[in-house]
Structure formats: structure tokens, C-alpha cells
Amino acid sequence: MEARDEAHGLRFWNGDPTVDILEANDETGAMLLKHCLPGISLRSEPEQRQDEVITTLLKRLWKRSMGREEITQFRKLSEMLAFWEEEALAQQNLVGDKGLLLDGLAVLRTLGRPTADDVLLATDLHAGNVLSDENDGWKIIDPKPFVGDRGYDLIQHTLNCTSRLQSDPIGLINRLADLAEVDSKRALLWLFGRVSTMTEWQGGTVDWQALAKRIAP
């Protein structure tokens, strides 16, 4: 569901700052992409450096869609949030504090309401989805485009920085918000909404509900 418009998004961004798409079959989702060389993952860099690269790429990504009518062809972020809400409610027996889950869902619904300032988001941008390219610095791969609030786009990288997230979640989100030039309070609400509604996490070691309570508004 989330990746349905990946090829469409890559065509829209047209290599700035995403990987170049050469051909695609929209029916099957098959894509032929330009090879990133040397193709080293941003995960090879220290997390502080990852923060800088991720936020720089996001600002370029968002700027490309500002004022462009074509973004109306993409789905709203609220559609993905509604899909996740269904999944979370279906699995609510897996969480200890169902009230916290419901609070998080309410926050996500509020933040996800469309506004005039919305841009086209990557929604799944983290260091594993950024590769080095000898001709053009760093390139984004695997975007899952939806139109919505910029603050949401900081969250996937945040969730992947588990040590810093557990030791200083507010400091981490404030740093990323400052680098990306977005509202830090709104970004923190996005983080609260996401972690309070995570009913399962494959291979994760974070107590998401405990974290949500620490950063709850």
C-alpha cells in the first residue's frame, strides 16, 4: 500500500535528489533504476553526519514540490495514517496501555489533516535508503510518496537512531527539526504519535510505549 506510487514519485523528482528512474511498469511495480556508484549506504557514516545529509536531502526534496500542481496526483498522508490506524486497532491486544494507543492515533489524525503548506514527502527516509553517487553526492532510494506535513519526514530516521532516541529523544528531534527548518514542537508530536501506536517492531529493542510516555504532550 505504502509503496504503490514509488515510480511515479521518482519520475516527479527526476533525479533531484532521488535515484534516476530509467523505465518502469506501473502495473507490476517493476523499475529499472540508474546504478549508484559506488553505492555506499549512508549508514557507513556517523549518525551526526547522517542527520546533516538526511535533512539536507529532505529540504531539496520538499522544495521540488512547492507550488506545483502535479502533487495533487499523489495520495494524502492522511490515507496512510488511516491505513495504519486500522492495523493498530486490529492489534491493540498487543499493547499494554490501550489508552496511550488511542491518544497517539488521535494526535496522528490531527497532524495528518491536509493544509496549504503540505509538500510531497518521502515518508520512509533513513540512512539505509540513501546511497552515494560519484556524480551527484547522495541519492534517495525507495521513497514512498504522500502529500503531507514536513515534520513527518523526520520520523523514520529518528526511529533508526535507537541509542540517541532512548537516551535523549527530545534533544534528537530538536536537532533534526533545527537542521530541517521545521517546527520542533510539531515534529515531537509526530514522534509521539508514531511511537505510541507501534504495536509491534521486528527485531527492535525499544520499549515504544515507555518512550511515548516520556515525550507525551
One Martini backbone bead per residue (centre of mass of N, CA, C, O) as a GRO file, in nm:
protein
  217
    1MET     BB    1   0.059   0.062  -0.022
    2GLU     BB    2   0.302   0.263   0.023
    3ALA     BB    3   0.463   0.187  -0.271
    4ARG     BB    4   0.282   0.248  -0.524
    5ASP     BB    5   0.428   0.557  -0.603
    6GLU     BB    6   0.733   0.538  -0.660
    7ALA     BB    7   0.768   0.588  -0.966
    8HIS     BB    8   0.615   0.854  -0.972
    9GLY     BB    9   0.809   1.001  -0.779
   10LEU     BB   10   1.072   0.967  -0.944
   11ARG     BB   11   0.968   1.129  -1.182
   12PHE     BB   12   0.913   1.391  -1.034
   13TRP     BB   13   1.213   1.434  -0.918
   14ASN     BB   14   1.429   1.363  -1.136
   15GLY     BB   15   1.709   1.320  -0.951
   16ASP     BB   16   1.597   1.550  -0.724
   17PRO     BB   17   1.749   1.349  -0.488
   18THR     BB   18   1.713   1.097  -0.662
   19VAL     BB   19   1.702   0.831  -0.819
   20ASP     BB   20   1.715   0.719  -1.135
   21ILE     BB   21   1.462   0.665  -1.376
   22LEU     BB   22   1.419   0.471  -1.674
   23GLU     BB   23   1.201   0.244  -1.600
   24ALA     BB   24   0.840   0.134  -1.592
   25ASN     BB   25   0.586  -0.078  -1.435
   26ASP     BB   26   0.285   0.007  -1.302
   27GLU     BB   27   0.150  -0.274  -1.267
   28THR     BB   28   0.407  -0.427  -1.115
   29GLY     BB   29   0.657  -0.221  -1.012
   30ALA     BB   30   0.875  -0.227  -1.207
   31MET     BB   31   1.230  -0.122  -1.211
   32LEU     BB   32   1.470   0.096  -1.374
   33LEU     BB   33   1.780   0.187  -1.237
   34LYS     BB   34   2.027   0.379  -1.169
   35HIS     BB   35   2.348   0.331  -1.088
   36CYS     BB   36   2.507   0.360  -0.791
   37LEU     BB   37   2.828   0.523  -0.760
   38PRO     BB   38   2.933   0.317  -0.521
   39GLY     BB   39   2.675   0.271  -0.318
   40ILE     BB   40   2.701   0.379  -0.037
   41SER     BB   41   2.582   0.381   0.264
   42LEU     BB   42   2.493   0.609   0.511
   43ARG     BB   43   2.554   0.405   0.749
   44SER     BB   44   2.875   0.456   0.732
   45GLU     BB   45   2.803   0.699   0.891
   46PRO     BB   46   2.771   0.900   1.125
   47GLU     BB   47   2.490   1.017   1.273
   48GLN     BB   48   2.550   1.320   1.255
   49ARG     BB   49   2.587   1.306   0.947
   50GLN     BB   50   2.314   1.189   0.876
   51ASP     BB   51   2.147   1.428   0.964
   52GLU     BB   52   2.257   1.627   0.751
   53VAL     BB   53   2.184   1.469   0.496
   54ILE     BB   54   1.884   1.417   0.537
   55THR     BB   55   1.793   1.719   0.568
   56THR     BB   56   1.902   1.818   0.298
   57LEU     BB   57   1.735   1.629   0.120
   58LEU     BB   58   1.456   1.715   0.220
   59LYS     BB   59   1.468   2.011   0.129
   60ARG     BB   60   1.493   1.941  -0.169
   61LEU     BB   61   1.241   1.768  -0.198
   62TRP     BB   62   1.028   1.978  -0.109
   63LYS     BB   63   1.097   2.210  -0.310
   64ARG     BB   64   1.005   2.057  -0.572
   65SER     BB   65   0.676   2.081  -0.476
   66MET     BB   66   0.645   2.374  -0.460
   67GLY     BB   67   0.369   2.495  -0.638
   68ARG     BB   68   0.278   2.211  -0.757
   69GLU     BB   69   0.011   2.055  -0.907
   70GLU     BB   70   0.107   1.749  -0.930
   71ILE     BB   71   0.061   1.663  -0.623
   72THR     BB   72  -0.251   1.591  -0.656
   73GLN     BB   73  -0.183   1.287  -0.760
   74PHE     BB   74  -0.129   1.229  -0.474
   75ARG     BB   75  -0.148   1.102  -0.178
   76LYS     BB   76  -0.244   1.135   0.134
   77LEU     BB   77  -0.124   1.091   0.447
   78SER     BB   78  -0.402   1.020   0.577
   79GLU     BB   79  -0.427   0.743   0.434
   80MET     BB   80  -0.195   0.599   0.580
   81LEU     BB   81  -0.291   0.654   0.870
   82ALA     BB   82  -0.560   0.498   0.838
   83PHE     BB   83  -0.430   0.226   0.780
   84TRP     BB   84  -0.270   0.209   1.048
   85GLU     BB   85  -0.513   0.228   1.238
   86GLU     BB   86  -0.638  -0.037   1.164
   87GLU     BB   87  -0.397  -0.211   1.248
   88ALA     BB   88  -0.376  -0.118   1.544
   89LEU     BB   89  -0.666  -0.199   1.633
   90ALA     BB   90  -0.631  -0.505   1.556
   91GLN     BB   91  -0.357  -0.501   1.774
   92GLN     BB   92  -0.427  -0.391   2.075
   93ASN     BB   93  -0.351  -0.656   2.241
   94LEU     BB   94  -0.024  -0.581   2.219
   95VAL     BB   95  -0.081  -0.362   2.428
   96GLY     BB   96  -0.078  -0.219   2.746
   97ASP     BB   97  -0.179   0.087   2.654
   98LYS     BB   98  -0.467   0.180   2.502
   99GLY     BB   99  -0.489   0.482   2.565
  100LEU     BB  100  -0.224   0.562   2.427
  101LEU     BB  101  -0.298   0.467   2.149
  102LEU     BB  102  -0.545   0.656   2.112
  103ASP     BB  103  -0.389   0.918   2.147
  104GLY     BB  104  -0.198   0.878   1.905
  105LEU     BB  105  -0.418   0.862   1.687
  106ALA     BB  106  -0.530   1.146   1.736
  107VAL     BB  107  -0.271   1.298   1.665
  108LEU     BB  108  -0.242   1.191   1.373
  109ARG     BB  109  -0.508   1.303   1.266
  110THR     BB  110  -0.441   1.599   1.314
  111LEU     BB  111  -0.162   1.618   1.160
  112GLY     BB  112  -0.292   1.488   0.880
  113ARG     BB  113  -0.420   1.732   0.795
  114PRO     BB  114  -0.468   1.916   0.539
  115THR     BB  115  -0.261   2.173   0.385
  116ALA     BB  116  -0.113   2.441   0.214
  117ASP     BB  117   0.195   2.336   0.314
  118ASP     BB  118   0.214   2.091   0.166
  119VAL     BB  119   0.418   1.813   0.062
  120LEU     BB  120   0.632   1.595  -0.086
  121LEU     BB  121   0.704   1.286   0.050
  122ALA     BB  122   0.895   1.005   0.145
  123THR     BB  123   0.839   0.862   0.460
  124ASP     BB  124   1.128   0.652   0.431
  125LEU     BB  125   1.375   0.820   0.556
  126HIS     BB  126   1.698   0.673   0.573
  127ALA     BB  127   2.020   0.562   0.565
  128GLY     BB  128   1.937   0.298   0.394
  129ASN     BB  129   1.801   0.519   0.165
  130VAL     BB  130   2.113   0.607   0.108
  131LEU     BB  131   2.331   0.681  -0.169
  132SER     BB  132   2.621   0.692  -0.332
  133ASP     BB  133   2.733   0.939  -0.587
  134GLU     BB  134   2.986   1.046  -0.791
  135ASN     BB  135   2.800   1.279  -0.947
  136ASP     BB  136   2.566   1.346  -0.680
  137GLY     BB  137   2.633   1.226  -0.413
  138TRP     BB  138   2.331   1.187  -0.267
  139LYS     BB  139   2.071   0.925  -0.279
  140ILE     BB  140   1.743   0.848  -0.303
  141ILE     BB  141   1.564   0.560  -0.199
  142ASP     BB  142   1.255   0.430  -0.156
  143PRO     BB  143   1.007   0.598  -0.195
  144LYS     BB  144   0.684   0.703  -0.023
  145PRO     BB  145   0.458   0.895  -0.159
  146PHE     BB  146   0.320   1.182   0.017
  147VAL     BB  147   0.096   1.429   0.118
  148GLY     BB  148   0.240   1.661   0.368
  149ASP     BB  149   0.402   1.707   0.656
  150ARG     BB  150   0.730   1.764   0.716
  151GLY     BB  151   0.769   1.642   1.006
  152TYR     BB  152   0.732   1.342   0.928
  153ASP     BB  153   1.016   1.301   0.766
  154LEU     BB  154   1.190   1.259   1.046
  155ILE     BB  155   1.102   0.981   1.180
  156GLN     BB  156   1.254   0.740   1.051
  157HIS     BB  157   1.535   0.825   1.138
  158THR     BB  158   1.480   0.839   1.440
  159LEU     BB  159   1.403   0.528   1.473
  160ASN     BB  160   1.713   0.446   1.382
  161CYS     BB  161   1.823   0.609   1.653
  162THR     BB  162   1.808   0.436   1.930
  163SER     BB  163   2.010   0.549   2.135
  164ARG     BB  164   1.926   0.849   2.122
  165LEU     BB  165   1.623   0.803   2.160
  166GLN     BB  166   1.655   0.688   2.458
  167SER     BB  167   1.837   0.921   2.588
  168ASP     BB  168   1.733   1.185   2.374
  169PRO     BB  169   1.455   1.255   2.212
  170ILE     BB  170   1.430   1.569   2.218
  171GLY     BB  171   1.714   1.638   2.117
  172LEU     BB  172   1.691   1.491   1.847
  173ILE     BB  173   1.438   1.633   1.726
  174ASN     BB  174   1.553   1.920   1.750
  175ARG     BB  175   1.792   1.885   1.564
  176LEU     BB  176   1.635   1.801   1.308
  177ALA     BB  177   1.447   2.047   1.295
  178ASP     BB  178   1.668   2.259   1.265
  179LEU     BB  179   1.799   2.144   1.005
  180ALA     BB  180   1.503   2.141   0.847
  181GLU     BB  181   1.317   2.381   0.925
  182VAL     BB  182   1.113   2.292   1.161
  183ASP     BB  183   0.878   2.226   1.387
  184SER     BB  184   0.956   2.083   1.688
  185LYS     BB  185   0.678   2.036   1.821
  186ARG     BB  186   0.555   1.886   1.581
  187ALA     BB  187   0.768   1.664   1.559
  188LEU     BB  188   0.715   1.548   1.843
  189LEU     BB  189   0.423   1.465   1.785
  190TRP     BB  190   0.490   1.265   1.567
  191LEU     BB  191   0.657   1.081   1.744
  192PHE     BB  192   0.441   1.013   1.946
  193GLY     BB  193   0.236   0.891   1.749
  194ARG     BB  194   0.415   0.661   1.650
  195VAL     BB  195   0.514   0.516   1.920
  196SER     BB  196   0.218   0.480   2.050
  197THR     BB  197   0.131   0.284   1.777
  198MET     BB  198   0.341   0.055   1.825
  199THR     BB  199   0.270  -0.294   1.834
  200GLU     BB  200   0.529  -0.364   1.652
  201TRP     BB  201   0.894  -0.479   1.632
  202GLN     BB  202   1.124  -0.597   1.436
  203GLY     BB  203   1.411  -0.641   1.627
  204GLY     BB  204   1.352  -0.468   1.864
  205THR     BB  205   1.450  -0.278   2.188
  206VAL     BB  206   1.215  -0.084   2.226
  207ASP     BB  207   1.005   0.088   2.450
  208TRP     BB  208   0.755   0.258   2.310
  209GLN     BB  209   0.563   0.335   2.542
  210ALA     BB  210   0.771   0.458   2.731
  211LEU     BB  211   0.861   0.673   2.532
  212ALA     BB  212   0.587   0.811   2.492
  213LYS     BB  213   0.561   0.906   2.792
  214ARG     BB  214   0.816   1.094   2.789
  215ILE     BB  215   0.688   1.277   2.523
  216ALA     BB  216   0.430   1.365   2.617
  217PRO     BB  217   0.201   1.639   2.602
   0.00000   0.00000   0.00000
